[in-house]
Amino acid sequence: MTLAALVHARDALEGGSRPDADTYLILSLLLLKIASDATYYGNPAIPYTPGEPLRCVPYCVPPQARFDTLFRQRHAEGNGLRVMNALRVFTLGNPRKLGGLFPTLKLEDALPADPSVRNAALLQVLERLSLPALDFRQQRGITRPDVGDAVDVLLDRQVPPALTWLMAALTHPYADEAVYDPSCRQGAVLRAAANWMRDEESAKAPAGPARYPLYGQEPDPMQCAVARLRLLLQGADTPRLYNRDPLEEPLLQDGALQRFHVALACPPLSLKWAPSHAAQDPHFRFLQGIPSRQWAHTALIQHMLATLDPGCGRMAIVVPHGVLFRDGEESRIRQAWLDENLVDTVIGLPDRLFAGASVATALLVLRRVRRNDAVLFIDARGLASRGKRGPRLGMDAARSLRRLCVERRSVPGVAHLAGSEELAVNGGNLSVARYVQPASQRPPADIATLRAQRAELSARFVALQAALNAELDALEGELSDLV
């Protein structure tokens, strides 16, 4: 119902100058409505006891910016001006949470150019956002899971939800732990981490406001703004997202690299960087080596490792498969990770998992502190299901992968636990195909076995030839007798 109501509201906007602006405007108004409903205590059906603690992330919503005020005035002319002014006043009341968000999203691009069409369209939007499915007064600001799910559908799914769940499950962020995504794009991975922390906490105590320290960086200003909006709708308390390149401008605290308990990333598969200043990096992030310009994923992993808490830091990142086996400087960097016992798990993901990309990908899990030096390799291709647009990683497959990672044992054709000696023989190569062989593939035989098989086949051939010759001789004898 929630998704249908939001789609219904978005459909009322037609004629905007940018295709995605209508989605951003609807979600911005949804945030305003949630904030307005969270502070709505004038309804006698929802009694409020003075001194009752608010179970919500508080917003300041001035009277002229409230959604119910917009709704009451919807039949008058000037809906466009009132809506934009309400969002502006909403921002002024919450500069720390909302500063710069709505202007970056360019919400005006969603409005039809014709004033009368614009007014009528927004009248429908306000009415459709007032449907019972979008009444949040009873929640007192507690985020409903269906809202986050609906937002995920409306926004571009750059990362499969099952994969983001798996990344959070393998790193297991706890409440109050700082989670960092240096390439947060539209915030899907950080949302999965917040969901994981919320679910873990709700299993222990009644659900409360989602006050989880989420940090992120994203060079694209529009995607960074979308990520902020997504996490605010999730109930996050002021996600700290910055429109910066993490390799050029890392997050600092008191002049040093800021540390995080968990780092997660699913960066673009095509990623480049400028390594010219890496040798003089004041934070010493690239002591293991400096990858070339076109292989920025390895540099991003080094950056993430440098930001991890030395006592409990763990990270997961999706990378192109080449990161696992390329020679040269990258090979030396991978060997350094193994020497420092940082690599925990390597999962080869299903091919063509990401829309429009044919590049093979893998999920790397690294930990600052490990109990042993074995690395688990998993080939997840056989766990993928068939979708309309190619292989699909569903939740059943994600849960199976998590079980394999917890059990940490070899399964023929699926998983292999490689010890330090085996890793040393392969010289820093982390390719899953090097360690996980198809279950039907027989192990190579030695020379003595092959010679014995050849002698057996030769003997069988001689016996077969002798029997055939005997039959031919007998047949020729019978024919000669007839003549």
Legacy VTK file of the C-alpha trace (Angstrom):
# vtk DataFile Version 3.0
C-alpha trace
ASCII
DATASET POLYDATA
POINTS 483 float
0.000 0.000 0.000
2.800 2.437 0.841
4.566 1.894 -2.468
1.296 2.153 -4.402
0.460 5.450 -2.666
3.872 6.931 -3.494
3.743 5.756 -7.103
0.220 7.168 -7.363
1.503 10.531 -6.100
4.479 10.524 -8.473
2.237 9.755 -11.433
0.439 13.039 -10.847
3.589 14.914 -11.884
4.002 15.082 -15.622
5.822 17.538 -17.807
8.870 18.137 -15.639
12.204 18.920 -17.261
14.132 16.024 -15.626
12.927 12.398 -15.433
14.075 11.639 -11.876
13.091 14.970 -10.333
9.502 13.839 -9.744
10.709 10.959 -7.555
12.943 13.285 -5.532
10.126 15.784 -4.995
7.714 13.084 -3.820
10.305 11.685 -1.397
11.117 15.180 -0.099
7.433 15.801 0.606
7.221 12.368 2.212
10.018 13.370 4.606
8.143 16.589 5.402
4.972 14.603 6.067
6.732 12.104 8.343
8.318 14.966 10.294
4.979 16.786 10.525
3.114 13.672 11.659
5.801 12.881 14.252
5.040 16.116 16.099
1.272 15.970 15.632
-0.133 15.770 19.159
-3.277 17.835 18.609
-5.298 14.818 17.507
-7.507 13.650 20.429
-7.316 10.103 19.051
-3.580 10.156 19.766
-3.266 11.312 23.382
0.051 12.741 24.490
1.108 12.698 28.116
3.277 15.687 29.114
6.814 14.530 29.772
6.417 11.450 27.599
9.758 10.802 25.854
9.647 11.263 22.116
10.502 8.033 20.326
11.547 9.809 17.160
14.415 11.633 15.567
13.205 15.183 16.233
12.656 17.740 13.485
11.647 21.329 13.839
8.621 21.868 11.577
7.440 25.515 11.668
3.639 25.924 11.289
3.857 27.430 7.784
5.934 24.466 6.594
3.757 21.676 8.004
2.322 19.213 5.526
-1.175 19.551 6.994
-0.961 23.305 6.347
-0.127 22.653 2.704
-2.983 20.165 2.495
-5.556 22.621 3.889
-4.486 25.267 1.349
-4.308 22.907 -1.635
-7.358 24.290 -3.496
-5.952 27.811 -3.648
-3.683 29.017 -6.432
0.068 28.913 -5.908
0.657 25.317 -4.789
4.076 25.316 -6.446
5.235 28.375 -4.564
3.815 27.109 -1.254
5.415 23.669 -1.593
8.850 25.061 -2.432
8.612 27.646 0.334
7.569 24.967 2.851
10.628 22.881 1.995
12.816 25.982 2.296
11.411 26.822 5.751
11.698 23.147 6.757
15.397 23.348 5.846
15.924 26.575 7.806
14.418 24.883 10.858
16.787 21.913 10.519
20.031 23.253 9.015
22.209 20.451 10.388
20.033 17.685 8.959
18.765 19.310 5.770
21.201 22.075 4.865
21.706 22.189 1.068
19.720 18.989 0.464
16.685 20.197 -1.475
18.515 22.753 -3.666
21.001 20.064 -4.738
18.135 17.784 -5.771
16.773 20.569 -8.033
13.191 19.803 -7.132
11.869 22.627 -9.337
12.709 20.455 -12.344
9.783 18.209 -11.378
7.199 20.969 -11.782
5.293 21.467 -15.060
6.116 24.768 -16.732
2.485 25.853 -17.153
1.275 27.469 -13.860
-2.254 26.071 -14.037
-1.010 22.550 -14.832
1.550 22.844 -12.038
-1.079 23.898 -9.506
-3.444 21.065 -10.471
-0.653 18.495 -10.438
0.498 19.479 -6.934
-3.094 19.450 -5.698
-3.249 15.780 -6.724
0.166 15.117 -5.140
-0.922 16.580 -1.791
-4.156 14.598 -1.816
-2.435 11.340 -2.723
0.230 11.817 -0.043
-2.640 12.140 2.448
-3.932 8.631 1.803
-4.313 6.442 4.929
-1.311 4.335 3.900
0.879 7.415 4.439
-0.498 8.416 7.839
2.457 8.336 10.264
0.893 9.936 13.337
0.519 6.688 15.248
4.213 5.899 14.789
5.322 9.109 16.510
8.278 9.248 14.136
9.365 5.590 14.350
10.278 4.568 10.833
8.123 1.894 9.276
10.028 -0.782 7.326
7.581 -0.503 4.429
8.669 3.096 3.869
12.300 2.118 3.370
11.288 -0.739 1.084
9.122 1.557 -1.014
11.917 4.132 -1.271
14.272 1.404 -2.495
11.873 0.540 -5.302
11.402 4.161 -6.338
15.128 4.869 -6.430
17.512 3.290 -8.905
18.630 -0.097 -7.568
22.324 0.173 -8.356
23.156 -2.653 -5.937
21.038 -5.828 -5.456
19.346 -5.671 -2.017
20.445 -9.222 -1.177
24.067 -8.214 -1.762
23.843 -5.183 0.537
22.241 -7.419 3.193
25.087 -9.911 2.819
27.710 -7.165 3.187
26.088 -5.989 6.414
25.662 -9.560 7.690
29.327 -10.451 7.125
30.620 -7.337 8.882
27.874 -7.287 11.544
27.783 -3.625 12.608
26.433 -3.076 16.112
24.480 -0.078 17.373
26.772 2.850 18.227
29.489 1.552 15.883
30.599 3.981 13.178
29.906 2.711 9.650
31.627 4.264 6.638
31.042 4.018 2.891
33.675 5.907 0.856
31.657 5.473 -2.356
28.099 5.644 -1.089
26.386 6.551 -4.380
22.641 6.564 -3.500
23.116 5.146 -0.006
21.870 1.571 -0.509
24.787 -0.041 1.354
24.568 2.354 4.303
20.817 1.742 4.472
21.461 -2.014 4.709
23.923 -1.408 7.559
21.387 0.787 9.387
18.715 -1.898 8.914
21.042 -4.535 10.333
21.813 -2.443 13.422
18.144 -1.604 13.906
17.070 -5.237 13.631
19.768 -6.345 16.059
18.694 -3.719 18.583
14.965 -4.389 18.200
15.619 -8.049 19.053
16.949 -6.878 22.438
14.643 -3.965 23.281
11.600 -2.105 21.899
12.287 -0.221 18.693
13.552 3.281 19.185
14.918 6.065 17.019
17.611 5.020 14.588
20.568 6.895 16.028
23.354 5.129 14.200
26.586 6.919 13.196
26.650 6.645 9.404
29.408 8.282 7.362
29.870 8.432 3.625
31.602 10.153 0.747
30.398 10.520 -2.826
32.015 12.681 -5.533
28.735 13.134 -7.426
26.688 15.871 -5.645
23.296 14.637 -6.897
23.891 11.043 -5.782
25.209 12.275 -2.444
22.004 14.276 -1.908
19.845 11.286 -2.868
21.750 9.164 -0.343
21.102 11.748 2.389
17.390 11.808 1.583
17.208 8.017 1.534
18.860 7.656 4.945
16.756 10.402 6.512
13.638 8.585 5.317
15.136 5.458 6.857
15.158 7.295 10.189
18.910 7.891 10.445
19.851 10.773 12.710
21.818 13.221 10.554
23.863 10.920 8.302
27.257 12.485 7.757
27.632 12.322 3.988
30.179 14.470 2.180
30.452 15.411 -1.478
34.185 14.569 -1.734
36.527 12.107 -3.384
37.758 9.804 -0.581
41.187 9.262 -2.136
41.762 12.998 -2.562
39.982 14.319 0.538
39.633 11.643 3.253
37.571 12.313 6.353
39.733 13.652 9.188
39.395 13.948 12.939
41.831 16.176 14.793
44.046 16.209 11.707
44.322 12.410 11.454
42.323 9.892 9.465
38.936 9.300 11.034
38.542 5.704 12.223
35.503 3.475 11.722
34.397 0.119 13.064
32.931 -1.016 9.749
33.653 0.086 6.176
31.419 -1.002 3.289
31.498 -0.075 -0.398
30.083 -1.048 -3.750
31.867 1.507 -5.964
31.332 1.904 -9.719
32.996 -0.909 -11.663
34.841 1.660 -13.743
36.930 3.633 -11.271
40.034 5.754 -11.780
42.193 7.895 -9.564
45.192 10.233 -9.666
48.145 8.437 -7.977
50.623 11.269 -8.544
50.556 12.419 -4.900
50.119 9.001 -3.282
53.816 8.611 -2.471
53.607 11.771 -0.328
50.255 10.890 1.251
50.352 12.450 4.746
48.198 9.626 6.129
50.446 6.805 4.844
47.561 4.927 3.198
49.593 3.499 0.320
52.662 2.043 2.009
51.829 -1.392 0.556
52.129 -0.053 -2.999
50.634 2.413 -5.464
48.331 0.904 -8.108
48.163 2.470 -11.558
45.675 5.148 -12.548
43.081 2.817 -14.084
43.028 0.400 -11.131
41.580 2.615 -8.416
39.718 -0.188 -6.612
42.932 -1.450 -5.042
43.717 2.092 -3.892
40.216 2.383 -2.415
40.726 -0.861 -0.466
43.972 0.529 0.949
42.153 3.707 1.948
39.405 1.720 3.672
41.936 -0.444 5.517
43.692 2.674 6.766
40.410 4.009 8.216
39.519 0.821 10.117
39.669 0.658 13.882
42.861 -1.335 14.616
41.175 -3.391 17.327
37.938 -4.514 15.671
37.722 -2.985 12.181
36.209 -5.029 9.379
35.243 -4.203 5.828
33.511 -5.558 2.723
33.845 -4.216 -0.810
32.623 -5.289 -4.260
35.415 -5.206 -6.856
35.998 -6.293 -10.457
37.544 -9.753 -10.594
40.805 -8.355 -11.965
41.616 -6.921 -8.541
42.105 -10.516 -7.365
44.738 -11.663 -9.853
46.383 -8.823 -11.820
50.183 -8.905 -11.820
52.657 -6.134 -11.087
52.132 -3.674 -8.264
48.689 -5.014 -7.430
50.123 -8.503 -6.893
52.607 -7.106 -4.369
49.809 -5.205 -2.604
47.683 -8.355 -2.319
50.655 -10.269 -0.953
51.096 -7.552 1.674
47.460 -8.020 2.732
48.076 -11.744 3.117
51.326 -11.175 5.002
49.447 -8.918 7.437
46.638 -11.527 7.693
43.911 -9.114 6.621
42.041 -11.150 3.992
39.159 -13.143 5.468
36.800 -14.188 2.636
36.644 -13.904 -1.167
33.265 -14.533 -2.835
33.043 -14.772 -6.607
29.659 -13.188 -7.432
27.344 -14.332 -10.254
28.212 -12.981 -13.696
26.302 -9.936 -15.000
24.892 -9.284 -11.544
24.909 -5.528 -12.142
22.639 -4.144 -14.850
24.492 -3.048 -17.962
27.844 -4.463 -16.820
29.375 -7.698 -18.077
32.423 -7.450 -15.795
32.906 -10.372 -13.388
32.812 -9.178 -9.771
33.771 -10.422 -6.323
33.033 -9.525 -2.719
36.140 -9.071 -0.574
35.906 -9.245 3.226
38.918 -8.077 5.246
39.436 -7.811 9.003
42.010 -6.031 11.106
42.061 -8.831 13.696
41.652 -12.497 12.709
41.773 -15.755 14.676
43.650 -17.744 11.986
45.377 -17.177 8.670
43.114 -19.285 6.393
41.130 -17.567 3.628
37.691 -18.811 2.560
36.987 -18.794 -1.189
33.393 -19.206 -2.411
32.026 -19.507 -5.948
28.487 -18.058 -5.727
27.623 -18.492 -9.403
25.774 -21.754 -8.807
23.583 -20.099 -6.147
22.198 -17.438 -8.480
18.651 -17.754 -9.769
17.478 -16.828 -13.239
15.895 -13.411 -13.622
14.342 -11.639 -16.574
17.485 -9.550 -17.064
20.100 -12.149 -16.175
21.378 -13.853 -13.011
19.791 -12.750 -9.761
21.176 -12.990 -6.243
18.160 -13.581 -4.008
17.861 -13.603 -0.238
17.955 -17.412 -0.063
21.320 -17.387 -1.841
22.576 -14.561 0.397
21.626 -16.523 3.521
23.354 -19.616 2.144
26.504 -17.593 1.534
26.386 -16.241 5.060
26.085 -19.782 6.464
29.122 -20.851 4.454
31.082 -17.906 5.838
30.062 -18.735 9.403
30.912 -22.436 9.029
34.174 -21.707 7.169
34.615 -25.147 5.650
35.363 -26.539 2.194
32.421 -27.708 0.066
33.314 -29.417 -3.233
32.555 -27.181 -6.172
31.368 -24.311 -3.956
33.848 -23.330 -1.244
37.458 -23.924 -0.299
39.296 -22.961 2.872
42.898 -22.256 1.851
45.673 -22.322 4.418
48.782 -20.154 4.451
50.923 -22.707 2.595
48.440 -22.980 -0.276
48.134 -19.197 -0.441
51.938 -18.865 -0.555
52.170 -21.313 -3.478
49.776 -19.132 -5.480
51.864 -16.007 -4.910
49.162 -13.581 -3.804
46.631 -14.663 -6.437
43.150 -14.474 -4.900
41.163 -15.609 -7.932
38.288 -17.825 -6.792
38.778 -20.126 -9.811
42.311 -20.862 -8.584
40.971 -22.420 -5.370
37.406 -23.624 -6.062
37.234 -26.287 -8.778
33.951 -27.515 -10.312
32.691 -30.541 -8.401
32.723 -32.704 -11.553
36.358 -31.979 -12.328
38.655 -34.910 -11.483
42.003 -34.255 -9.811
44.998 -34.603 -12.148
46.550 -38.102 -12.137
50.296 -38.799 -11.877
52.427 -40.310 -14.684
52.349 -43.857 -13.277
48.543 -43.835 -13.151
48.277 -42.549 -16.721
50.717 -45.228 -17.962
48.733 -47.964 -16.198
45.512 -46.687 -17.787
47.199 -46.688 -21.205
48.434 -50.289 -20.757
44.949 -51.407 -19.694
43.340 -49.757 -22.719
45.975 -51.302 -25.031
45.335 -54.787 -23.632
41.584 -54.356 -24.063
42.111 -53.173 -27.629
44.307 -56.231 -28.470
41.704 -58.596 -26.988
38.889 -56.880 -28.873
40.869 -57.020 -32.124
41.595 -60.742 -31.661
37.913 -61.507 -31.065
36.925 -59.504 -34.135
39.522 -61.289 -36.282
38.217 -64.671 -35.088
34.671 -63.759 -36.057
35.803 -62.580 -39.502
37.784 -65.798 -40.092
34.747 -67.904 -39.154
32.473 -65.913 -41.459
34.889 -66.214 -44.391
35.081 -70.002 -43.826
31.279 -70.320 -43.977
31.149 -68.320 -47.212
33.851 -70.482 -48.861
31.932 -73.673 -47.994
28.834 -72.332 -49.743
30.812 -71.624 -52.913
LINES 1 484
483 0 1 2 3 4 5 6 7 8 9 10 11 12 13 14 15 16 17 18 19 20 21 22 23 24 25 26 27 28 29 30 31 32 33 34 35 36 37 38 39 40 41 42 43 44 45 46 47 48 49 50 51 52 53 54 55 56 57 58 59 60 61 62 63 64 65 66 67 68 69 70 71 72 73 74 75 76 77 78 79 80 81 82 83 84 85 86 87 88 89 90 91 92 93 94 95 96 97 98 99 100 101 102 103 104 105 106 107 108 109 110 111 112 113 114 115 116 117 118 119 120 121 122 123 124 125 126 127 128 129 130 131 132 133 134 135 136 137 138 139 140 141 142 143 144 145 146 147 148 149 150 151 152 153 154 155 156 157 158 159 160 161 162 163 164 165 166 167 168 169 170 171 172 173 174 175 176 177 178 179 180 181 182 183 184 185 186 187 188 189 190 191 192 193 194 195 196 197 198 199 200 201 202 203 204 205 206 207 208 209 210 211 212 213 214 215 216 217 218 219 220 221 222 223 224 225 226 227 228 229 230 231 232 233 234 235 236 237 238 239 240 241 242 243 244 245 246 247 248 249 250 251 252 253 254 255 256 257 258 259 260 261 262 263 264 265 266 267 268 269 270 271 272 273 274 275 276 277 278 279 280 281 282 283 284 285 286 287 288 289 290 291 292 293 294 295 296 297 298 299 300 301 302 303 304 305 306 307 308 309 310 311 312 313 314 315 316 317 318 319 320 321 322 323 324 325 326 327 328 329 330 331 332 333 334 335 336 337 338 339 340 341 342 343 344 345 346 347 348 349 350 351 352 353 354 355 356 357 358 359 360 361 362 363 364 365 366 367 368 369 370 371 372 373 374 375 376 377 378 379 380 381 382 383 384 385 386 387 388 389 390 391 392 393 394 395 396 397 398 399 400 401 402 403 404 405 406 407 408 409 410 411 412 413 414 415 416 417 418 419 420 421 422 423 424 425 426 427 428 429 430 431 432 433 434 435 436 437 438 439 440 441 442 443 444 445 446 447 448 449 450 451 452 453 454 455 456 457 458 459 460 461 462 463 464 465 466 467 468 469 470 471 472 473 474 475 476 477 478 479 480 481 482
